[in-house]
Amino acid sequence: MDKVTMSVQEMAMQMGISLSKAYALTREADFPIVRVGKRVLIPVSEFKVWLSARATEK
């Protein structure tokens, strides 16, 4: 079974960005997050939609 959410650390690793930049993304109004207590989780399916919407063609 695939994970339905990922941590900010996992998202940073997958994107190849720093942890501080990853947390900055989670504070953007249109970035998909779910808060569980103090934890910030990213729904994988919503993240893929968010990322695809920001991909640019050259």
C-alpha positions in Angstrom: 0.0 0.0 0.0 1.4 3.4 -1.0 1.5 6.2 1.6 -1.2 8.8 1.2 0.8 11.5 3.0 4.4 12.5 3.3 6.3 14.6 5.8 7.9 17.9 4.9 11.3 16.2 5.1 10.3 13.5 2.6 8.9 16.2 0.3 12.2 18.1 0.5 14.2 15.0 -0.4 11.9 14.2 -3.3 12.1 17.7 -4.7 15.9 18.1 -4.0 15.4 21.3 -2.0 16.5 22.4 1.5 14.3 21.7 4.5 13.9 25.4 5.1 12.6 25.9 1.5 10.2 23.0 1.9 8.8 24.5 5.1 8.5 27.9 3.3 6.4 26.1 0.6 4.0 24.7 3.3 3.3 28.3 4.4 2.1 29.3 0.9 -1.7 29.8 0.7 -2.2 27.4 -2.2 0.2 24.6 -1.0 -1.7 21.4 0.1 -1.1 20.5 3.7 -2.9 18.7 6.5 -2.1 19.5 10.1 -2.3 16.7 12.7 -1.5 18.3 16.0 1.8 20.1 15.4 2.8 17.8 12.5 2.5 19.1 8.9 1.7 16.4 6.4 1.4 16.7 2.6 -1.2 14.6 0.8 0.7 12.9 -2.0 -2.1 13.1 -4.6 -2.7 16.8 -3.9 1.0 17.5 -4.0 1.3 15.9 -7.5 -1.6 18.1 -8.7 0.1 21.2 -7.2 3.4 20.3 -8.8 1.9 19.6 -12.2 0.1 22.9 -12.2 3.4 24.7 -11.7 5.4 22.8 -14.3 6.3 24.9 -17.3 7.0 23.9 -20.8 10.0 25.3 -22.6 
